[in-house]
Amino acid sequence: MKATFTILVIQVICLARGIEYQLTLDDDGFLAPCENQPDNTFSLEAMLESSSLTIHNLGSKVRVEGEHKVVWKDVQPGDTLKMFGQVYRLDKGTWQKTMFSASSNNFCKNMFDKNQYWYTFWTKFINNSDEIKEKCLTTPGAVIKYKDFELDLKASLNVPNLEGRYKLVAQLEAFDKRNFKRPVSICVEYRGTVERI
Ligand SMILES: *[C@@H]1O[C@H](CO)[C@@H](O)[C@H](O)[C@H]1NC(C)=O
């Protein structure tokens, strides 16, 4: 009984200290097309034009500067956006869902909610947030301007055995005022490898 207790305590202490992990994104990991999507689903370029955006992949960090331009055809200001994101892990050759997911039935309303993953990793870095709060991703021609920022891809987590291949798949669908789905949906996929450091 006592031995069990001691082992438990040691495990808890180890876990509480956290394990250092690092995510390294694939070189082409920013724009890999999503797999097994219907024909009306397009990748990031169909929504955001990135020619004025520079992403430096620095290994343990990415540095981002510049802007995105909204080029999503067939959406209108005031459309409702639904977003669903899921992180998968490669397990014996197949992608399995992990506990990390995020979704919103009204992304334009939730885009800048501080307790969301997308805020931490994306919308926090939008400099003209007041403008984008209004225009969202549903106003073709809107320009999303970023603060120059670096995203640290290291984290200390109280979770063991996270090493492996991962992908994030995020899907966006737009609906008009009568709640009809717009023809072009967007799917974005990021891939990378998590290692213990
Ligand atoms: C962000 O906006 C502020 C205020 O408009 C401006 O001074 C600053 O230069 C902007 N930052 C970038 C990186 O554009």
The ligand as an SDF file (V2000), in Angstrom:
LIG
                    3D

 14 14  0  0  0  0  0  0  0  0999 V2000
    0.5720   47.8220  -35.7940 C   0  0  0  0  0  0  0  0  0  0  0  0
   -0.2620   48.9470  -35.6650 O   0  0  0  0  0  0  0  0  0  0  0  0
    0.3460   50.0490  -35.0330 C   0  0  0  0  0  0  0  0  0  0  0  0
   -0.7250   51.1290  -34.8510 C   0  0  0  0  0  0  0  0  0  0  0  0
   -1.4170   51.3710  -36.0340 O   0  0  0  0  0  0  0  0  0  0  0  0
    1.5280   50.5270  -35.8820 C   0  0  0  0  0  0  0  0  0  0  0  0
    2.1760   51.6010  -35.2470 O   0  0  0  0  0  0  0  0  0  0  0  0
    2.5110   49.3670  -36.0460 C   0  0  0  0  0  0  0  0  0  0  0  0
    3.5680   49.7560  -36.9040 O   0  0  0  0  0  0  0  0  0  0  0  0
    1.8140   48.1550  -36.6130 C   0  0  0  0  0  0  0  0  0  0  0  0
    2.7210   47.0240  -36.6400 N   0  0  0  0  0  0  0  0  0  0  0  0
    3.0720   46.3810  -37.7420 C   0  0  0  0  0  0  0  0  0  0  0  0
    4.0240   45.2740  -37.5950 C   0  0  0  0  0  0  0  0  0  0  0  0
    2.6330   46.6970  -38.8330 O   0  0  0  0  0  0  0  0  0  0  0  0
  1  2  1  0
  1 10  1  0
  2  3  1  0
  3  4  1  0
  3  6  1  0
  4  5  1  0
  6  7  1  0
  6  8  1  0
  8  9  1  0
  8 10  1  0
 10 11  1  0
 11 12  1  0
 12 13  1  0
 12 14  2  0
M  END
$$$$
